[in-house]
Amino acid sequence: MPSHALPAHAPLSPAQIDAALMRLPYDQWLVMPDAAARVQELGLPRESLTTVIRTGRRRGVLRTKKEPDLRLCWVMRVAEEPYRRARATA
């Protein structure tokens, strides 16, 4: 029985994720297919967009929104650097 799984790709390095995050526009919503194209421009597989988005959201660098009626998703970079600085504690 043939497998329909996507081919496995090597895990992304932190430098590759940082570069992909910085390719996304700052403070502007971008539809996911366009974000995937920007990831591909770096020579990364299109499927790596999921890793970039998850990592960016965990770091507090990206925001996402969905429009289920239109079947669209958007992403926006909300930090000027690939890492959000930790808050100072009192």
Chimera marker file (.cmm) of the C-alpha trace (Angstrom):
<marker_set name="trace">
<marker id="1" x="0.000" y="0.000" z="0.000" r="1" g="1" b="0" radius="0.5"/>
<marker id="2" x="1.578" y="3.327" z="-1.010" r="1" g="1" b="0" radius="0.5"/>
<marker id="3" x="2.287" y="5.892" z="1.673" r="1" g="1" b="0" radius="0.5"/>
<marker id="4" x="0.742" y="9.341" z="1.304" r="1" g="1" b="0" radius="0.5"/>
<marker id="5" x="2.909" y="10.918" z="3.990" r="1" g="1" b="0" radius="0.5"/>
<marker id="6" x="4.954" y="13.970" z="3.091" r="1" g="1" b="0" radius="0.5"/>
<marker id="7" x="8.670" y="13.356" z="2.702" r="1" g="1" b="0" radius="0.5"/>
<marker id="8" x="10.575" y="14.009" z="5.878" r="1" g="1" b="0" radius="0.5"/>
<marker id="9" x="12.860" y="17.015" z="5.907" r="1" g="1" b="0" radius="0.5"/>
<marker id="10" x="15.701" y="17.873" z="8.226" r="1" g="1" b="0" radius="0.5"/>
<marker id="11" x="14.771" y="19.874" z="11.329" r="1" g="1" b="0" radius="0.5"/>
<marker id="12" x="15.222" y="23.621" z="10.970" r="1" g="1" b="0" radius="0.5"/>
<marker id="13" x="18.116" y="25.253" z="12.751" r="1" g="1" b="0" radius="0.5"/>
<marker id="14" x="17.469" y="28.260" z="15.017" r="1" g="1" b="0" radius="0.5"/>
<marker id="15" x="19.246" y="30.452" z="12.426" r="1" g="1" b="0" radius="0.5"/>
<marker id="16" x="16.901" y="29.241" z="9.663" r="1" g="1" b="0" radius="0.5"/>
<marker id="17" x="13.845" y="29.935" z="11.825" r="1" g="1" b="0" radius="0.5"/>
<marker id="18" x="15.171" y="33.410" z="12.691" r="1" g="1" b="0" radius="0.5"/>
<marker id="19" x="15.764" y="34.180" z="9.001" r="1" g="1" b="0" radius="0.5"/>
<marker id="20" x="12.255" y="32.985" z="8.078" r="1" g="1" b="0" radius="0.5"/>
<marker id="21" x="10.687" y="35.085" z="10.851" r="1" g="1" b="0" radius="0.5"/>
<marker id="22" x="12.496" y="38.184" z="9.633" r="1" g="1" b="0" radius="0.5"/>
<marker id="23" x="11.205" y="37.614" z="6.070" r="1" g="1" b="0" radius="0.5"/>
<marker id="24" x="7.658" y="38.274" z="7.281" r="1" g="1" b="0" radius="0.5"/>
<marker id="25" x="6.567" y="41.931" z="7.228" r="1" g="1" b="0" radius="0.5"/>
<marker id="26" x="6.503" y="43.829" z="10.502" r="1" g="1" b="0" radius="0.5"/>
<marker id="27" x="3.066" y="45.007" z="11.668" r="1" g="1" b="0" radius="0.5"/>
<marker id="28" x="1.301" y="43.933" z="8.432" r="1" g="1" b="0" radius="0.5"/>
<marker id="29" x="-1.042" y="40.985" z="7.953" r="1" g="1" b="0" radius="0.5"/>
<marker id="30" x="0.082" y="38.482" z="5.319" r="1" g="1" b="0" radius="0.5"/>
<marker id="31" x="-1.959" y="35.533" z="4.031" r="1" g="1" b="0" radius="0.5"/>
<marker id="32" x="-0.395" y="32.137" z="4.731" r="1" g="1" b="0" radius="0.5"/>
<marker id="33" x="0.310" y="31.190" z="1.081" r="1" g="1" b="0" radius="0.5"/>
<marker id="34" x="2.369" y="34.379" z="0.728" r="1" g="1" b="0" radius="0.5"/>
<marker id="35" x="4.174" y="33.604" z="3.990" r="1" g="1" b="0" radius="0.5"/>
<marker id="36" x="4.951" y="30.115" z="2.672" r="1" g="1" b="0" radius="0.5"/>
<marker id="37" x="6.377" y="31.642" z="-0.514" r="1" g="1" b="0" radius="0.5"/>
<marker id="38" x="8.702" y="33.823" z="1.572" r="1" g="1" b="0" radius="0.5"/>
<marker id="39" x="9.899" y="30.745" z="3.463" r="1" g="1" b="0" radius="0.5"/>
<marker id="40" x="10.550" y="28.997" z="0.150" r="1" g="1" b="0" radius="0.5"/>
<marker id="41" x="12.601" y="31.976" z="-1.078" r="1" g="1" b="0" radius="0.5"/>
<marker id="42" x="15.080" y="31.097" z="1.681" r="1" g="1" b="0" radius="0.5"/>
<marker id="43" x="15.444" y="27.604" z="0.205" r="1" g="1" b="0" radius="0.5"/>
<marker id="44" x="13.398" y="25.989" z="2.968" r="1" g="1" b="0" radius="0.5"/>
<marker id="45" x="10.632" y="23.499" z="2.207" r="1" g="1" b="0" radius="0.5"/>
<marker id="46" x="7.120" y="24.960" z="2.104" r="1" g="1" b="0" radius="0.5"/>
<marker id="47" x="6.092" y="22.526" z="4.856" r="1" g="1" b="0" radius="0.5"/>
<marker id="48" x="8.505" y="24.236" z="7.267" r="1" g="1" b="0" radius="0.5"/>
<marker id="49" x="6.098" y="27.194" z="7.539" r="1" g="1" b="0" radius="0.5"/>
<marker id="50" x="4.259" y="25.318" z="10.300" r="1" g="1" b="0" radius="0.5"/>
<marker id="51" x="7.431" y="25.123" z="12.380" r="1" g="1" b="0" radius="0.5"/>
<marker id="52" x="8.233" y="28.788" z="11.750" r="1" g="1" b="0" radius="0.5"/>
<marker id="53" x="4.714" y="29.901" z="12.745" r="1" g="1" b="0" radius="0.5"/>
<marker id="54" x="4.628" y="27.760" z="15.904" r="1" g="1" b="0" radius="0.5"/>
<marker id="55" x="8.052" y="28.919" z="17.011" r="1" g="1" b="0" radius="0.5"/>
<marker id="56" x="7.246" y="32.557" z="16.256" r="1" g="1" b="0" radius="0.5"/>
<marker id="57" x="4.015" y="32.384" z="18.264" r="1" g="1" b="0" radius="0.5"/>
<marker id="58" x="5.759" y="30.728" z="21.227" r="1" g="1" b="0" radius="0.5"/>
<marker id="59" x="8.418" y="33.439" z="21.207" r="1" g="1" b="0" radius="0.5"/>
<marker id="60" x="5.754" y="36.167" z="21.057" r="1" g="1" b="0" radius="0.5"/>
<marker id="61" x="7.067" y="37.356" z="17.694" r="1" g="1" b="0" radius="0.5"/>
<marker id="62" x="4.066" y="36.398" z="15.531" r="1" g="1" b="0" radius="0.5"/>
<marker id="63" x="0.300" y="36.708" z="15.686" r="1" g="1" b="0" radius="0.5"/>
<marker id="64" x="-2.147" y="34.750" z="13.594" r="1" g="1" b="0" radius="0.5"/>
<marker id="65" x="-5.821" y="35.114" z="12.771" r="1" g="1" b="0" radius="0.5"/>
<marker id="66" x="-8.358" y="33.035" z="10.869" r="1" g="1" b="0" radius="0.5"/>
<marker id="67" x="-11.401" y="33.815" z="8.785" r="1" g="1" b="0" radius="0.5"/>
<marker id="68" x="-13.197" y="30.455" z="8.705" r="1" g="1" b="0" radius="0.5"/>
<marker id="69" x="-15.933" y="31.741" z="6.388" r="1" g="1" b="0" radius="0.5"/>
<marker id="70" x="-13.327" y="32.723" z="3.804" r="1" g="1" b="0" radius="0.5"/>
<marker id="71" x="-10.984" y="29.801" z="4.589" r="1" g="1" b="0" radius="0.5"/>
<marker id="72" x="-8.103" y="32.204" z="5.045" r="1" g="1" b="0" radius="0.5"/>
<marker id="73" x="-5.396" y="32.500" z="7.668" r="1" g="1" b="0" radius="0.5"/>
<marker id="74" x="-3.087" y="35.451" z="8.210" r="1" g="1" b="0" radius="0.5"/>
<marker id="75" x="0.186" y="35.972" z="10.029" r="1" g="1" b="0" radius="0.5"/>
<marker id="76" x="1.830" y="39.183" z="11.267" r="1" g="1" b="0" radius="0.5"/>
<marker id="77" x="5.223" y="39.782" z="12.852" r="1" g="1" b="0" radius="0.5"/>
<marker id="78" x="4.798" y="41.949" z="15.963" r="1" g="1" b="0" radius="0.5"/>
<marker id="79" x="8.412" y="42.149" z="17.127" r="1" g="1" b="0" radius="0.5"/>
<marker id="80" x="11.372" y="43.773" z="15.397" r="1" g="1" b="0" radius="0.5"/>
<marker id="81" x="13.712" y="40.923" z="16.341" r="1" g="1" b="0" radius="0.5"/>
<marker id="82" x="13.310" y="37.122" z="16.120" r="1" g="1" b="0" radius="0.5"/>
<marker id="83" x="13.228" y="36.890" z="19.922" r="1" g="1" b="0" radius="0.5"/>
<marker id="84" x="10.985" y="38.840" z="22.242" r="1" g="1" b="0" radius="0.5"/>
<marker id="85" x="12.932" y="40.204" z="25.199" r="1" g="1" b="0" radius="0.5"/>
<marker id="86" x="11.984" y="38.808" z="28.592" r="1" g="1" b="0" radius="0.5"/>
<marker id="87" x="10.023" y="41.131" z="30.822" r="1" g="1" b="0" radius="0.5"/>
<marker id="88" x="11.875" y="42.654" z="33.740" r="1" g="1" b="0" radius="0.5"/>
<marker id="89" x="10.799" y="41.255" z="37.096" r="1" g="1" b="0" radius="0.5"/>
<marker id="90" x="10.142" y="43.512" z="40.044" r="1" g="1" b="0" radius="0.5"/>
<link id1="1" id2="2" r="1" g="1" b="0" radius="0.2"/>
<link id1="2" id2="3" r="1" g="1" b="0" radius="0.2"/>
<link id1="3" id2="4" r="1" g="1" b="0" radius="0.2"/>
<link id1="4" id2="5" r="1" g="1" b="0" radius="0.2"/>
<link id1="5" id2="6" r="1" g="1" b="0" radius="0.2"/>
<link id1="6" id2="7" r="1" g="1" b="0" radius="0.2"/>
<link id1="7" id2="8" r="1" g="1" b="0" radius="0.2"/>
<link id1="8" id2="9" r="1" g="1" b="0" radius="0.2"/>
<link id1="9" id2="10" r="1" g="1" b="0" radius="0.2"/>
<link id1="10" id2="11" r="1" g="1" b="0" radius="0.2"/>
<link id1="11" id2="12" r="1" g="1" b="0" radius="0.2"/>
<link id1="12" id2="13" r="1" g="1" b="0" radius="0.2"/>
<link id1="13" id2="14" r="1" g="1" b="0" radius="0.2"/>
<link id1="14" id2="15" r="1" g="1" b="0" radius="0.2"/>
<link id1="15" id2="16" r="1" g="1" b="0" radius="0.2"/>
<link id1="16" id2="17" r="1" g="1" b="0" radius="0.2"/>
<link id1="17" id2="18" r="1" g="1" b="0" radius="0.2"/>
<link id1="18" id2="19" r="1" g="1" b="0" radius="0.2"/>
<link id1="19" id2="20" r="1" g="1" b="0" radius="0.2"/>
<link id1="20" id2="21" r="1" g="1" b="0" radius="0.2"/>
<link id1="21" id2="22" r="1" g="1" b="0" radius="0.2"/>
<link id1="22" id2="23" r="1" g="1" b="0" radius="0.2"/>
<link id1="23" id2="24" r="1" g="1" b="0" radius="0.2"/>
<link id1="24" id2="25" r="1" g="1" b="0" radius="0.2"/>
<link id1="25" id2="26" r="1" g="1" b="0" radius="0.2"/>
<link id1="26" id2="27" r="1" g="1" b="0" radius="0.2"/>
<link id1="27" id2="28" r="1" g="1" b="0" radius="0.2"/>
<link id1="28" id2="29" r="1" g="1" b="0" radius="0.2"/>
<link id1="29" id2="30" r="1" g="1" b="0" radius="0.2"/>
<link id1="30" id2="31" r="1" g="1" b="0" radius="0.2"/>
<link id1="31" id2="32" r="1" g="1" b="0" radius="0.2"/>
<link id1="32" id2="33" r="1" g="1" b="0" radius="0.2"/>
<link id1="33" id2="34" r="1" g="1" b="0" radius="0.2"/>
<link id1="34" id2="35" r="1" g="1" b="0" radius="0.2"/>
<link id1="35" id2="36" r="1" g="1" b="0" radius="0.2"/>
<link id1="36" id2="37" r="1" g="1" b="0" radius="0.2"/>
<link id1="37" id2="38" r="1" g="1" b="0" radius="0.2"/>
<link id1="38" id2="39" r="1" g="1" b="0" radius="0.2"/>
<link id1="39" id2="40" r="1" g="1" b="0" radius="0.2"/>
<link id1="40" id2="41" r="1" g="1" b="0" radius="0.2"/>
<link id1="41" id2="42" r="1" g="1" b="0" radius="0.2"/>
<link id1="42" id2="43" r="1" g="1" b="0" radius="0.2"/>
<link id1="43" id2="44" r="1" g="1" b="0" radius="0.2"/>
<link id1="44" id2="45" r="1" g="1" b="0" radius="0.2"/>
<link id1="45" id2="46" r="1" g="1" b="0" radius="0.2"/>
<link id1="46" id2="47" r="1" g="1" b="0" radius="0.2"/>
<link id1="47" id2="48" r="1" g="1" b="0" radius="0.2"/>
<link id1="48" id2="49" r="1" g="1" b="0" radius="0.2"/>
<link id1="49" id2="50" r="1" g="1" b="0" radius="0.2"/>
<link id1="50" id2="51" r="1" g="1" b="0" radius="0.2"/>
<link id1="51" id2="52" r="1" g="1" b="0" radius="0.2"/>
<link id1="52" id2="53" r="1" g="1" b="0" radius="0.2"/>
<link id1="53" id2="54" r="1" g="1" b="0" radius="0.2"/>
<link id1="54" id2="55" r="1" g="1" b="0" radius="0.2"/>
<link id1="55" id2="56" r="1" g="1" b="0" radius="0.2"/>
<link id1="56" id2="57" r="1" g="1" b="0" radius="0.2"/>
<link id1="57" id2="58" r="1" g="1" b="0" radius="0.2"/>
<link id1="58" id2="59" r="1" g="1" b="0" radius="0.2"/>
<link id1="59" id2="60" r="1" g="1" b="0" radius="0.2"/>
<link id1="60" id2="61" r="1" g="1" b="0" radius="0.2"/>
<link id1="61" id2="62" r="1" g="1" b="0" radius="0.2"/>
<link id1="62" id2="63" r="1" g="1" b="0" radius="0.2"/>
<link id1="63" id2="64" r="1" g="1" b="0" radius="0.2"/>
<link id1="64" id2="65" r="1" g="1" b="0" radius="0.2"/>
<link id1="65" id2="66" r="1" g="1" b="0" radius="0.2"/>
<link id1="66" id2="67" r="1" g="1" b="0" radius="0.2"/>
<link id1="67" id2="68" r="1" g="1" b="0" radius="0.2"/>
<link id1="68" id2="69" r="1" g="1" b="0" radius="0.2"/>
<link id1="69" id2="70" r="1" g="1" b="0" radius="0.2"/>
<link id1="70" id2="71" r="1" g="1" b="0" radius="0.2"/>
<link id1="71" id2="72" r="1" g="1" b="0" radius="0.2"/>
<link id1="72" id2="73" r="1" g="1" b="0" radius="0.2"/>
<link id1="73" id2="74" r="1" g="1" b="0" radius="0.2"/>
<link id1="74" id2="75" r="1" g="1" b="0" radius="0.2"/>
<link id1="75" id2="76" r="1" g="1" b="0" radius="0.2"/>
<link id1="76" id2="77" r="1" g="1" b="0" radius="0.2"/>
<link id1="77" id2="78" r="1" g="1" b="0" radius="0.2"/>
<link id1="78" id2="79" r="1" g="1" b="0" radius="0.2"/>
<link id1="79" id2="80" r="1" g="1" b="0" radius="0.2"/>
<link id1="80" id2="81" r="1" g="1" b="0" radius="0.2"/>
<link id1="81" id2="82" r="1" g="1" b="0" radius="0.2"/>
<link id1="82" id2="83" r="1" g="1" b="0" radius="0.2"/>
<link id1="83" id2="84" r="1" g="1" b="0" radius="0.2"/>
<link id1="84" id2="85" r="1" g="1" b="0" radius="0.2"/>
<link id1="85" id2="86" r="1" g="1" b="0" radius="0.2"/>
<link id1="86" id2="87" r="1" g="1" b="0" radius="0.2"/>
<link id1="87" id2="88" r="1" g="1" b="0" radius="0.2"/>
<link id1="88" id2="89" r="1" g="1" b="0" radius="0.2"/>
<link id1="89" id2="90" r="1" g="1" b="0" radius="0.2"/>
</marker_set>
